[in-house]
Amino acid sequence: MSIKKLAGKLHLWLGLSTGLVVFIISITGCFYAFQKEILDATEDFRFSEVKDMEVLPPSAFEEISKGRFPDHHLHAINYPGKGRSVETIYYAFEPLEYYFSVYHDPYTAEIIEVKDHEASFFHWILDGHYYLWLPPEIGQPVTAYSTLIFLIMIISGIILWWPKNKAARKQRFWFKWKASSKWKRKNYDLHNIVGFYTSVFALILATTGIVFGIQWFAYIYYKGLGGSKELIYITPPSSRYEEVAEQTPPIDQVWHKMLSEYPEAVSIEVHTAESDTSAIAANANYKEDMYWSTDYRYFDQNTLAEIPVNHVYGRLKDADAADKLLRMNYDIHVGAILGLPGKIIAFIISLFCASLPVTGFMVWIGKKNKKKRSEVVET
């Protein structure tokens, strides 16, 4: 069997088996591309008036928001920058799953809005993108391995697209439709030409998606780039917390430290300690709507001494090229690495990827019907 015939069979059967999944992943990716811009335009509680006052420390927001969620775990207090509301984040995955954000006036800690993310439109979109709206233990491997199959399909599609000669090449790069061109010809060209021009970007989106979904793939990818650190985010241990009367809460001390060391940061986030023996995590970012450039720090609850980590989510100055590329994975996947133009590109490529299973299925149906008609004529 020739390489093209093998590629054709792979492309066909892998496409038929995963086409619907690829369509859902791609179309939900389109919806999610501009989620920040849409939320900023529709949720005015994310913004607060700038006042000539001091912004309150984390403990003030913790005290107020705990009144709303006394039995929930406060994950972090996020300061997203001047002119934006301070956000206290309540998040847990087990044993009870929940994800709430409480938005506060930065100067008074007054609650402006409480948002249940799990009841929001974009959480529903993300649930489809990650899990196909199935239980995570079922949906997550299906989407992850379907994306891996899509990666193979992109490669097999390039092999099938590759023209045999100069004459065939003319039809592969652009649409050469005549008035008499039938819809089958047009659909075939749409699948081939759109697939070709999408292929490089689709490879990037698929690869970065698989890094999220398949641990062994992420490990091989990172180690292949020369990475040497651990990939799993772990908050390091701290000395057991010992409360001291009239002492400034450790979370406030960490916040003040971050403010002094990152005066130009666009956002600073301080995490509450997961237990009395875990470090206080904090991060600062100089780039809005990007995550790879974030500085991740960890502090002892009692001494506030910095605790080093051996995973990729540490200080940016300690990150090598492989660490930075892995940290860029989300920003590349959603296009944010190139700002708004990158998001537009990601949206268009996701839309094109969603069209490929549809046009491909129509090509298969057309060939199947043609074969049936041939068999009828012969008999």
C-alpha positions as YAML, in Angstrom:
chain: A
units: angstrom
residues:
- id: 1
  name: MET
  ca: [0.00, 0.00, 0.00]
- id: 2
  name: SER
  ca: [1.39, 3.43, -0.96]
- id: 3
  name: ILE
  ca: [1.90, 6.17, 1.62]
- id: 4
  name: LYS
  ca: [-0.96, 8.19, 0.09]
- id: 5
  name: LYS
  ca: [-3.37, 5.26, 0.23]
- id: 6
  name: LEU
  ca: [-2.45, 4.55, 3.83]
- id: 7
  name: ALA
  ca: [-2.82, 8.25, 4.67]
- id: 8
  name: GLY
  ca: [-6.21, 8.25, 2.92]
- id: 9
  name: LYS
  ca: [-7.53, 5.32, 4.94]
- id: 10
  name: LEU
  ca: [-6.21, 6.82, 8.20]
- id: 11
  name: HIS
  ca: [-7.70, 10.20, 7.35]
- id: 12
  name: LEU
  ca: [-11.08, 8.70, 6.53]
- id: 13
  name: TRP
  ca: [-11.58, 6.37, 9.49]
- id: 14
  name: LEU
  ca: [-10.00, 8.62, 12.08]
- id: 15
  name: GLY
  ca: [-12.11, 11.50, 10.77]
- id: 16
  name: LEU
  ca: [-15.33, 9.50, 10.94]
- id: 17
  name: SER
  ca: [-14.55, 8.33, 14.48]
- id: 18
  name: THR
  ca: [-13.65, 11.75, 15.92]
- id: 19
  name: GLY
  ca: [-15.33, 14.27, 13.62]
- id: 20
  name: LEU
  ca: [-18.12, 15.23, 16.01]
- id: 21
  name: VAL
  ca: [-15.70, 15.63, 18.92]
- id: 22
  name: VAL
  ca: [-13.34, 17.80, 16.84]
- id: 23
  name: PHE
  ca: [-16.30, 19.92, 15.74]
- id: 24
  name: ILE
  ca: [-17.43, 20.52, 19.35]
- id: 25
  name: ILE
  ca: [-13.90, 21.28, 20.57]
- id: 26
  name: SER
  ca: [-13.33, 23.71, 17.69]
- id: 27
  name: ILE
  ca: [-16.65, 25.54, 17.85]
- id: 28
  name: THR
  ca: [-16.47, 25.98, 21.64]
- id: 29
  name: GLY
  ca: [-12.92, 27.28, 21.14]
- id: 30
  name: CYS
  ca: [-14.38, 29.94, 18.82]
- id: 31
  name: PHE
  ca: [-16.84, 31.07, 21.49]
- id: 32
  name: TYR
  ca: [-14.15, 31.17, 24.17]
- id: 33
  name: ALA
  ca: [-11.59, 33.16, 22.16]
- id: 34
  name: PHE
  ca: [-12.92, 36.58, 23.22]
- id: 35
  name: GLN
  ca: [-14.36, 35.67, 26.61]
- id: 36
  name: LYS
  ca: [-12.32, 38.33, 28.48]
- id: 37
  name: GLU
  ca: [-13.31, 41.09, 26.08]
- id: 38
  name: ILE
  ca: [-16.97, 40.03, 26.17]
- id: 39
  name: LEU
  ca: [-17.05, 39.80, 29.97]
- id: 40
  name: ASP
  ca: [-15.36, 43.19, 30.35]
- id: 41
  name: ALA
  ca: [-18.00, 44.68, 28.03]
- id: 42
  name: THR
  ca: [-20.98, 43.05, 29.74]
- id: 43
  name: GLU
  ca: [-20.02, 42.84, 33.44]
- id: 44
  name: ASP
  ca: [-19.50, 46.34, 34.78]
- id: 45
  name: PHE
  ca: [-18.95, 45.02, 38.32]
- id: 46
  name: ARG
  ca: [-15.45, 44.04, 37.22]
- id: 47
  name: PHE
  ca: [-14.55, 47.75, 37.28]
- id: 48
  name: SER
  ca: [-14.33, 50.23, 40.16]
- id: 49
  name: GLU
  ca: [-13.89, 53.97, 40.34]
- id: 50
  name: VAL
  ca: [-10.31, 55.05, 41.08]
- id: 51
  name: LYS
  ca: [-10.21, 57.02, 44.35]
- id: 52
  name: ASP
  ca: [-7.54, 58.95, 46.22]
- id: 53
  name: MET
  ca: [-7.44, 56.33, 48.96]
- id: 54
  name: GLU
  ca: [-5.30, 53.36, 49.98]
- id: 55
  name: VAL
  ca: [-6.33, 50.00, 48.62]
- id: 56
  name: LEU
  ca: [-7.16, 47.61, 51.47]
- id: 57
  name: PRO
  ca: [-5.00, 44.55, 52.26]
- id: 58
  name: PRO
  ca: [-6.15, 40.94, 51.59]
- id: 59
  name: SER
  ca: [-7.36, 40.23, 55.13]
- id: 60
  name: ALA
  ca: [-10.02, 42.97, 54.81]
- id: 61
  name: PHE
  ca: [-11.54, 41.31, 51.74]
- id: 62
  name: GLU
  ca: [-11.18, 37.87, 53.33]
- id: 63
  name: GLU
  ca: [-13.17, 38.97, 56.38]
- id: 64
  name: ILE
  ca: [-16.01, 40.51, 54.34]
- id: 65
  name: SER
  ca: [-16.34, 37.73, 51.77]
- id: 66
  name: LYS
  ca: [-16.19, 34.96, 54.39]
- id: 67
  name: GLY
  ca: [-19.54, 36.28, 55.62]
- id: 68
  name: ARG
  ca: [-21.03, 35.14, 52.31]
- id: 69
  name: PHE
  ca: [-19.18, 31.80, 52.16]
- id: 70
  name: PRO
  ca: [-18.33, 30.73, 55.72]
- id: 71
  name: ASP
  ca: [-18.11, 27.04, 54.82]
- id: 72
  name: HIS
  ca: [-16.15, 27.42, 51.58]
- id: 73
  name: HIS
  ca: [-12.41, 27.57, 51.00]
- id: 74
  name: LEU
  ca: [-11.00, 30.98, 50.06]
- id: 75
  name: HIS
  ca: [-8.54, 30.19, 47.29]
- id: 76
  name: ALA
  ca: [-7.04, 33.62, 46.57]
- id: 77
  name: ILE
  ca: [-7.44, 37.39, 46.61]
- id: 78
  name: ASN
  ca: [-6.79, 38.91, 43.20]
- id: 79
  name: TYR
  ca: [-5.82, 42.55, 42.63]
- id: 80
  name: PRO
  ca: [-6.27, 42.88, 38.84]
- id: 81
  name: GLY
  ca: [-5.03, 46.46, 38.62]
- id: 82
  name: LYS
  ca: [-6.08, 50.08, 38.97]
- id: 83
  name: GLY
  ca: [-9.69, 50.73, 38.02]
- id: 84
  name: ARG
  ca: [-10.73, 47.10, 38.55]
- id: 85
  name: SER
  ca: [-12.58, 45.49, 41.43]
- id: 86
  name: VAL
  ca: [-10.66, 43.27, 43.84]
- id: 87
  name: GLU
  ca: [-11.74, 39.66, 43.46]
- id: 88
  name: THR
  ca: [-11.88, 37.04, 46.21]
- id: 89
  name: ILE
  ca: [-11.95, 33.59, 44.66]
- id: 90
  name: TYR
  ca: [-13.61, 30.57, 46.24]
- id: 91
  name: TYR
  ca: [-12.63, 27.41, 44.43]
- id: 92
  name: ALA
  ca: [-12.53, 23.69, 45.14]
- id: 93
  name: PHE
  ca: [-12.76, 20.57, 42.98]
- id: 94
  name: GLU
  ca: [-13.07, 17.90, 45.67]
- id: 95
  name: PRO
  ca: [-14.98, 16.73, 47.66]
- id: 96
  name: LEU
  ca: [-17.49, 19.48, 46.78]
- id: 97
  name: GLU
  ca: [-17.00, 21.29, 43.45]
- id: 98
  name: TYR
  ca: [-17.63, 25.05, 43.39]
- id: 99
  name: TYR
  ca: [-16.19, 28.21, 41.84]
- id: 100
  name: PHE
  ca: [-17.35, 31.62, 43.05]
- id: 101
  name: SER
  ca: [-15.91, 35.11, 42.69]
- id: 102
  name: VAL
  ca: [-16.81, 37.96, 45.01]
- id: 103
  name: TYR
  ca: [-16.08, 41.41, 43.56]
- id: 104
  name: HIS
  ca: [-15.24, 44.19, 46.02]
- id: 105
  name: ASP
  ca: [-14.69, 47.91, 46.08]
- id: 106
  name: PRO
  ca: [-10.87, 48.11, 46.46]
- id: 107
  name: TYR
  ca: [-11.06, 50.91, 49.04]
- id: 108
  name: THR
  ca: [-13.92, 49.80, 51.31]
- id: 109
  name: ALA
  ca: [-14.12, 46.02, 50.66]
- id: 110
  name: GLU
  ca: [-17.86, 46.48, 50.05]
- id: 111
  name: ILE
  ca: [-19.26, 43.60, 48.01]
- id: 112
  name: ILE
  ca: [-20.30, 44.74, 44.53]
- id: 113
  name: GLU
  ca: [-21.26, 41.39, 43.02]
- id: 114
  name: VAL
  ca: [-21.09, 37.65, 43.64]
- id: 115
  name: LYS
  ca: [-20.64, 35.46, 40.58]
- id: 116
  name: ASP
  ca: [-21.15, 31.71, 40.36]
- id: 117
  name: HIS
  ca: [-18.83, 30.78, 37.49]
- id: 118
  name: GLU
  ca: [-20.30, 27.29, 37.18]
- id: 119
  name: ALA
  ca: [-23.65, 28.81, 36.24]
- id: 120
  name: SER
  ca: [-22.15, 31.13, 33.62]
- id: 121
  name: PHE
  ca: [-22.25, 30.80, 29.83]
- id: 122
  name: PHE
  ca: [-18.49, 30.63, 29.40]
- id: 123
  name: HIS
  ca: [-18.15, 27.92, 32.04]
- id: 124
  name: TRP
  ca: [-20.69, 25.91, 30.03]
- id: 125
  name: ILE
  ca: [-18.63, 26.52, 26.87]
- id: 126
  name: LEU
  ca: [-15.42, 25.48, 28.66]
- id: 127
  name: ASP
  ca: [-17.15, 22.38, 30.02]
- id: 128
  name: GLY
  ca: [-17.92, 21.39, 26.44]
- id: 129
  name: HIS
  ca: [-14.41, 22.22, 25.28]
- id: 130
  name: TYR
  ca: [-12.77, 20.13, 28.01]
- id: 131
  name: TYR
  ca: [-15.31, 17.39, 28.70]
- id: 132
  name: LEU
  ca: [-18.04, 17.44, 25.97]
- id: 133
  name: TRP
  ca: [-20.48, 18.14, 28.84]
- id: 134
  name: LEU
  ca: [-19.81, 14.64, 30.13]
- id: 135
  name: PRO
  ca: [-18.43, 13.67, 33.56]
- id: 136
  name: PRO
  ca: [-14.74, 14.79, 33.55]
- id: 137
  name: GLU
  ca: [-13.40, 11.25, 34.03]
- id: 138
  name: ILE
  ca: [-15.12, 10.30, 30.76]
- id: 139
  name: GLY
  ca: [-15.06, 13.49, 28.71]
- id: 140
  name: GLN
  ca: [-11.49, 14.59, 29.42]
- id: 141
  name: PRO
  ca: [-9.71, 11.55, 27.92]
- id: 142
  name: VAL
  ca: [-12.14, 11.55, 24.96]
- id: 143
  name: THR
  ca: [-11.35, 15.17, 24.07]
- id: 144
  name: ALA
  ca: [-7.61, 14.76, 24.75]
- id: 145
  name: TYR
  ca: [-7.12, 11.67, 22.63]
- id: 146
  name: SER
  ca: [-9.47, 12.96, 19.91]
- id: 147
  name: THR
  ca: [-7.20, 16.01, 19.68]
- id: 148
  name: LEU
  ca: [-4.21, 13.68, 19.38]
- id: 149
  name: ILE
  ca: [-6.02, 11.86, 16.56]
- id: 150
  name: PHE
  ca: [-6.77, 15.24, 14.95]
- id: 151
  name: LEU
  ca: [-3.03, 15.94, 15.01]
- id: 152
  name: ILE
  ca: [-2.46, 12.72, 13.04]
- id: 153
  name: MET
  ca: [-5.25, 13.72, 10.67]
- id: 154
  name: ILE
  ca: [-3.61, 17.06, 9.96]
- id: 155
  name: ILE
  ca: [-0.40, 15.27, 8.96]
- id: 156
  name: SER
  ca: [-2.27, 12.70, 6.85]
- id: 157
  name: GLY
  ca: [-4.27, 15.55, 5.28]
- id: 158
  name: ILE
  ca: [-1.08, 17.31, 4.20]
- id: 159
  name: ILE
  ca: [0.13, 14.05, 2.60]
- id: 160
  name: LEU
  ca: [-3.18, 13.70, 0.73]
- id: 161
  name: TRP
  ca: [-3.17, 17.36, -0.30]
- id: 162
  name: TRP
  ca: [0.36, 17.22, -1.71]
- id: 163
  name: PRO
  ca: [-0.05, 17.56, -5.53]
- id: 164
  name: LYS
  ca: [1.34, 14.90, -7.87]
- id: 165
  name: ASN
  ca: [2.40, 17.39, -10.53]
- id: 166
  name: LYS
  ca: [2.41, 21.03, -11.59]
- id: 167
  name: ALA
  ca: [-1.04, 20.80, -13.19]
- id: 168
  name: ALA
  ca: [-2.61, 19.42, -10.00]
- id: 169
  name: ARG
  ca: [-0.87, 22.12, -7.94]
- id: 170
  name: LYS
  ca: [-2.92, 24.89, -9.55]
- id: 171
  name: GLN
  ca: [-6.14, 23.47, -8.11]
- id: 172
  name: ARG
  ca: [-4.71, 22.97, -4.62]
- id: 173
  name: PHE
  ca: [-3.73, 26.51, -3.66]
- id: 174
  name: TRP
  ca: [-6.88, 28.43, -4.52]
- id: 175
  name: PHE
  ca: [-10.46, 27.99, -5.70]
- id: 176
  name: LYS
  ca: [-10.81, 27.62, -9.48]
- id: 177
  name: TRP
  ca: [-14.57, 27.42, -9.72]
- id: 178
  name: LYS
  ca: [-16.51, 27.84, -12.95]
- id: 179
  name: ALA
  ca: [-20.18, 28.63, -13.35]
- id: 180
  name: SER
  ca: [-20.73, 24.95, -14.04]
- id: 181
  name: SER
  ca: [-18.84, 23.75, -10.92]
- id: 182
  name: LYS
  ca: [-21.06, 21.49, -8.84]
- id: 183
  name: TRP
  ca: [-21.41, 21.67, -5.07]
- id: 184
  name: LYS
  ca: [-19.39, 18.44, -4.68]
- id: 185
  name: ARG
  ca: [-16.42, 20.07, -6.40]
- id: 186
  name: LYS
  ca: [-16.81, 23.20, -4.30]
- id: 187
  name: ASN
  ca: [-17.13, 21.19, -1.07]
- id: 188
  name: TYR
  ca: [-14.06, 19.09, -1.99]
- id: 189
  name: ASP
  ca: [-12.03, 22.25, -2.68]
- id: 190
  name: LEU
  ca: [-13.23, 23.82, 0.58]
- id: 191
  name: HIS
  ca: [-12.04, 20.80, 2.52]
- id: 192
  name: ASN
  ca: [-8.67, 20.62, 0.77]
- id: 193
  name: ILE
  ca: [-7.77, 24.28, 0.42]
- id: 194
  name: VAL
  ca: [-9.08, 25.41, 3.82]
- id: 195
  name: GLY
  ca: [-7.36, 22.38, 5.37]
- id: 196
  name: PHE
  ca: [-4.05, 23.28, 3.75]
- id: 197
  name: TYR
  ca: [-4.02, 26.94, 4.81]
- id: 198
  name: THR
  ca: [-5.22, 26.01, 8.29]
- id: 199
  name: SER
  ca: [-2.79, 23.13, 8.81]
- id: 200
  name: VAL
  ca: [0.19, 24.94, 10.40]
- id: 201
  name: PHE
  ca: [-1.95, 26.90, 12.85]
- id: 202
  name: ALA
  ca: [-4.13, 23.85, 13.53]
- id: 203
  name: LEU
  ca: [-0.98, 21.86, 14.39]
- id: 204
  name: ILE
  ca: [-0.08, 24.54, 16.95]
- id: 205
  name: LEU
  ca: [-3.58, 24.62, 18.48]
- id: 206
  name: ALA
  ca: [-3.79, 20.82, 18.58]
- id: 207
  name: THR
  ca: [-0.32, 20.38, 20.11]
- id: 208
  name: THR
  ca: [-0.91, 22.97, 22.83]
- id: 209
  name: GLY
  ca: [-4.30, 21.40, 23.53]
- id: 210
  name: ILE
  ca: [-2.78, 17.94, 23.92]
- id: 211
  name: VAL
  ca: [-0.19, 19.33, 26.35]
- id: 212
  name: PHE
  ca: [-3.12, 20.28, 28.60]
- id: 213
  name: GLY
  ca: [-4.92, 16.99, 28.22]
- id: 214
  name: ILE
  ca: [-2.35, 14.19, 28.15]
- id: 215
  name: GLN
  ca: [0.26, 14.07, 30.88]
- id: 216
  name: TRP
  ca: [2.70, 11.71, 29.13]
- id: 217
  name: PHE
  ca: [2.58, 13.89, 25.99]
- id: 218
  name: ALA
  ca: [3.30, 17.02, 28.04]
- id: 219
  name: TYR
  ca: [6.23, 15.24, 29.72]
- id: 220
  name: ILE
  ca: [7.75, 14.12, 26.38]
- id: 221
  name: TYR
  ca: [7.14, 17.57, 24.87]
- id: 222
  name: TYR
  ca: [8.80, 19.39, 27.78]
- id: 223
  name: LYS
  ca: [11.73, 16.98, 28.14]
- id: 224
  name: GLY
  ca: [12.23, 17.06, 24.36]
- id: 225
  name: LEU
  ca: [12.68, 20.82, 24.63]
- id: 226
  name: GLY
  ca: [15.39, 20.25, 27.23]
- id: 227
  name: GLY
  ca: [13.33, 20.91, 30.36]
- id: 228
  name: SER
  ca: [14.52, 19.52, 33.67]
- id: 229
  name: LYS
  ca: [11.92, 20.62, 36.24]
- id: 230
  name: GLU
  ca: [8.72, 19.02, 37.50]
- id: 231
  name: LEU
  ca: [5.53, 19.84, 35.57]
- id: 232
  name: ILE
  ca: [2.94, 19.57, 38.34]
- id: 233
  name: TYR
  ca: [2.12, 22.71, 40.34]
- id: 234
  name: ILE
  ca: [2.66, 22.01, 44.04]
- id: 235
  name: THR
  ca: [2.60, 24.51, 46.88]
- id: 236
  name: PRO
  ca: [5.66, 23.73, 49.04]
- id: 237
  name: PRO
  ca: [5.41, 23.03, 52.79]
- id: 238
  name: SER
  ca: [5.90, 25.72, 55.40]
- id: 239
  name: SER
  ca: [6.69, 25.68, 59.10]
- id: 240
  name: ARG
  ca: [3.51, 25.23, 61.13]
- id: 241
  name: TYR
  ca: [1.70, 28.54, 61.55]
- id: 242
  name: GLU
  ca: [1.83, 30.04, 65.03]
- id: 243
  name: GLU
  ca: [-0.55, 32.93, 65.55]
- id: 244
  name: VAL
  ca: [0.95, 35.96, 67.32]
- id: 245
  name: ALA
  ca: [-1.31, 38.53, 69.01]
- id: 246
  name: GLU
  ca: [-1.60, 41.90, 67.22]
- id: 247
  name: GLN
  ca: [0.64, 40.71, 64.42]
- id: 248
  name: THR
  ca: [-0.17, 41.79, 60.87]
- id: 249
  name: PRO
  ca: [-1.72, 38.75, 59.17]
- id: 250
  name: PRO
  ca: [0.91, 36.88, 57.10]
- id: 251
  name: ILE
  ca: [-1.22, 37.17, 53.96]
- id: 252
  name: ASP
  ca: [-1.10, 40.97, 54.32]
- id: 253
  name: GLN
  ca: [2.65, 40.92, 54.89]
- id: 254
  name: VAL
  ca: [3.13, 38.89, 51.71]
- id: 255
  name: TRP
  ca: [0.91, 41.34, 49.79]
- id: 256
  name: HIS
  ca: [2.93, 44.34, 51.01]
- id: 257
  name: LYS
  ca: [6.13, 42.54, 50.03]
- id: 258
  name: MET
  ca: [4.78, 41.85, 46.54]
- id: 259
  name: LEU
  ca: [3.63, 45.48, 46.18]
- id: 260
  name: SER
  ca: [7.10, 46.76, 47.06]
- id: 261
  name: GLU
  ca: [8.89, 44.34, 44.71]
- id: 262
  name: TYR
  ca: [6.48, 44.68, 41.77]
- id: 263
  name: PRO
  ca: [5.40, 48.34, 41.70]
- id: 264
  name: GLU
  ca: [4.62, 48.23, 37.96]
- id: 265
  name: ALA
  ca: [2.74, 44.91, 37.94]
- id: 266
  name: VAL
  ca: [-0.66, 44.96, 36.24]
- id: 267
  name: SER
  ca: [-1.95, 42.31, 38.65]
- id: 268
  name: ILE
  ca: [-1.00, 40.75, 41.98]
- id: 269
  name: GLU
  ca: [-2.66, 37.70, 43.48]
- id: 270
  name: VAL
  ca: [-2.16, 36.31, 46.98]
- id: 271
  name: HIS
  ca: [-3.29, 32.80, 47.87]
- id: 272
  name: THR
  ca: [-4.42, 31.79, 51.32]
- id: 273
  name: ALA
  ca: [-2.48, 28.93, 52.87]
- id: 274
  name: GLU
  ca: [-4.07, 25.56, 52.12]
- id: 275
  name: SER
  ca: [-3.25, 24.43, 55.68]
- id: 276
  name: ASP
  ca: [-1.23, 25.56, 58.68]
- id: 277
  name: THR
  ca: [1.81, 23.76, 57.22]
- id: 278
  name: SER
  ca: [1.67, 24.96, 53.60]
- id: 279
  name: ALA
  ca: [3.33, 28.04, 52.14]
- id: 280
  name: ILE
  ca: [1.55, 31.24, 51.18]
- id: 281
  name: ALA
  ca: [1.65, 31.49, 47.39]
- id: 282
  name: ALA
  ca: [1.62, 34.80, 45.54]
- id: 283
  name: ASN
  ca: [2.14, 35.89, 41.97]
- id: 284
  name: ALA
  ca: [2.65, 39.08, 40.01]
- id: 285
  name: ASN
  ca: [2.30, 39.75, 36.33]
- id: 286
  name: TYR
  ca: [3.49, 42.66, 34.18]
- id: 287
  name: LYS
  ca: [1.48, 41.62, 31.10]
- id: 288
  name: GLU
  ca: [-2.29, 41.96, 30.98]
- id: 289
  name: ASP
  ca: [-4.25, 38.96, 29.70]
- id: 290
  name: MET
  ca: [-1.13, 36.76, 29.49]
- id: 291
  name: TYR
  ca: [0.11, 34.17, 31.95]
- id: 292
  name: TRP
  ca: [3.57, 32.98, 30.86]
- id: 293
  name: SER
  ca: [5.32, 36.06, 32.29]
- id: 294
  name: THR
  ca: [3.88, 35.61, 35.78]
- id: 295
  name: ASP
  ca: [6.33, 35.50, 38.68]
- id: 296
  name: TYR
  ca: [5.27, 32.77, 41.14]
- id: 297
  name: ARG
  ca: [6.52, 33.12, 44.73]
- id: 298
  name: TYR
  ca: [6.10, 31.01, 47.90]
- id: 299
  name: PHE
  ca: [6.61, 32.19, 51.48]
- id: 300
  name: ASP
  ca: [6.85, 30.59, 54.91]
- id: 301
  name: GLN
  ca: [3.80, 31.47, 57.03]
- id: 302
  name: ASN
  ca: [5.88, 32.46, 60.06]
- id: 303
  name: THR
  ca: [9.19, 33.86, 58.82]
- id: 304
  name: LEU
  ca: [8.02, 34.99, 55.35]
- id: 305
  name: ALA
  ca: [11.24, 33.52, 54.02]
- id: 306
  name: GLU
  ca: [10.94, 32.60, 50.36]
- id: 307
  name: ILE
  ca: [10.68, 28.88, 49.65]
- id: 308
  name: PRO
  ca: [12.19, 27.67, 46.35]
- id: 309
  name: VAL
  ca: [10.37, 25.14, 44.15]
- id: 310
  name: ASN
  ca: [11.55, 22.64, 41.56]
- id: 311
  name: HIS
  ca: [8.61, 22.95, 39.16]
- id: 312
  name: VAL
  ca: [8.13, 25.26, 36.21]
- id: 313
  name: TYR
  ca: [5.82, 27.63, 38.13]
- id: 314
  name: GLY
  ca: [8.50, 29.54, 39.98]
- id: 315
  name: ARG
  ca: [10.39, 32.80, 39.47]
- id: 316
  name: LEU
  ca: [10.52, 33.90, 35.83]
- id: 317
  name: LYS
  ca: [14.23, 34.72, 36.16]
- id: 318
  name: ASP
  ca: [14.88, 31.06, 37.00]
- id: 319
  name: ALA
  ca: [12.96, 29.77, 33.96]
- id: 320
  name: ASP
  ca: [14.92, 28.45, 30.98]
- id: 321
  name: ALA
  ca: [13.66, 28.35, 27.37]
- id: 322
  name: ALA
  ca: [11.79, 25.04, 27.86]
- id: 323
  name: ASP
  ca: [10.10, 26.36, 31.03]
- id: 324
  name: LYS
  ca: [9.00, 29.55, 29.29]
- id: 325
  name: LEU
  ca: [7.61, 27.70, 26.27]
- id: 326
  name: LEU
  ca: [5.60, 25.39, 28.53]
- id: 327
  name: ARG
  ca: [4.35, 28.38, 30.53]
- id: 328
  name: MET
  ca: [3.34, 30.01, 27.22]
- id: 329
  name: ASN
  ca: [1.20, 26.99, 26.34]
- id: 330
  name: TYR
  ca: [-2.14, 28.54, 27.34]
- id: 331
  name: ASP
  ca: [-1.30, 31.94, 25.82]
- id: 332
  name: ILE
  ca: [-0.35, 30.26, 22.54]
- id: 333
  name: HIS
  ca: [-3.43, 28.02, 22.59]
- id: 334
  name: VAL
  ca: [-5.87, 30.94, 22.87]
- id: 335
  name: GLY
  ca: [-3.80, 33.31, 20.70]
- id: 336
  name: ALA
  ca: [-3.21, 35.80, 23.53]
- id: 337
  name: ILE
  ca: [0.55, 35.50, 23.00]
- id: 338
  name: LEU
  ca: [0.06, 37.91, 20.04]
- id: 339
  name: GLY
  ca: [-2.54, 40.08, 21.77]
- id: 340
  name: LEU
  ca: [-5.89, 40.80, 20.11]
- id: 341
  name: PRO
  ca: [-4.61, 39.92, 16.59]
- id: 342
  name: GLY
  ca: [-3.56, 36.52, 17.93]
- id: 343
  name: LYS
  ca: [-7.03, 35.94, 19.39]
- id: 344
  name: ILE
  ca: [-8.59, 36.83, 16.05]
- id: 345
  name: ILE
  ca: [-6.29, 34.31, 14.32]
- id: 346
  name: ALA
  ca: [-7.17, 31.65, 16.93]
- id: 347
  name: PHE
  ca: [-10.89, 32.35, 16.38]
- id: 348
  name: ILE
  ca: [-10.62, 32.03, 12.59]
- id: 349
  name: ILE
  ca: [-8.49, 28.88, 12.75]
- id: 350
  name: SER
  ca: [-10.90, 27.28, 15.25]
- id: 351
  name: LEU
  ca: [-13.80, 28.13, 12.94]
- id: 352
  name: PHE
  ca: [-11.99, 26.57, 9.98]
- id: 353
  name: CYS
  ca: [-11.14, 23.49, 12.06]
- id: 354
  name: ALA
  ca: [-14.85, 23.17, 12.93]
- id: 355
  name: SER
  ca: [-15.69, 23.22, 9.21]
- id: 356
  name: LEU
  ca: [-13.27, 20.40, 8.30]
- id: 357
  name: PRO
  ca: [-15.27, 17.51, 9.85]
- id: 358
  name: VAL
  ca: [-18.41, 18.85, 8.13]
- id: 359
  name: THR
  ca: [-16.91, 19.22, 4.64]
- id: 360
  name: GLY
  ca: [-14.97, 15.97, 5.09]
- id: 361
  name: PHE
  ca: [-18.13, 14.07, 6.00]
- id: 362
  name: MET
  ca: [-19.87, 15.52, 2.95]
- id: 363
  name: VAL
  ca: [-16.97, 14.40, 0.73]
- id: 364
  name: TRP
  ca: [-17.33, 10.86, 2.14]
- id: 365
  name: ILE
  ca: [-21.12, 10.86, 1.65]
- id: 366
  name: GLY
  ca: [-20.68, 12.05, -1.93]
- id: 367
  name: LYS
  ca: [-18.19, 9.29, -2.74]
- id: 368
  name: LYS
  ca: [-20.35, 6.68, -1.03]
- id: 369
  name: ASN
  ca: [-23.43, 7.70, -3.03]
- id: 370
  name: LYS
  ca: [-21.38, 7.72, -6.24]
- id: 371
  name: LYS
  ca: [-20.19, 4.17, -5.52]
- id: 372
  name: LYS
  ca: [-23.77, 3.00, -4.86]
- id: 373
  name: ARG
  ca: [-24.97, 4.52, -8.15]
- id: 374
  name: SER
  ca: [-22.11, 2.79, -10.00]
- id: 375
  name: GLU
  ca: [-23.08, -0.54, -8.49]
- id: 376
  name: VAL
  ca: [-26.73, -0.02, -9.53]
- id: 377
  name: VAL
  ca: [-25.72, 0.77, -13.11]
- id: 378
  name: GLU
  ca: [-23.48, -2.33, -13.29]
- id: 379
  name: THR
  ca: [-26.24, -4.66, -12.06]
...
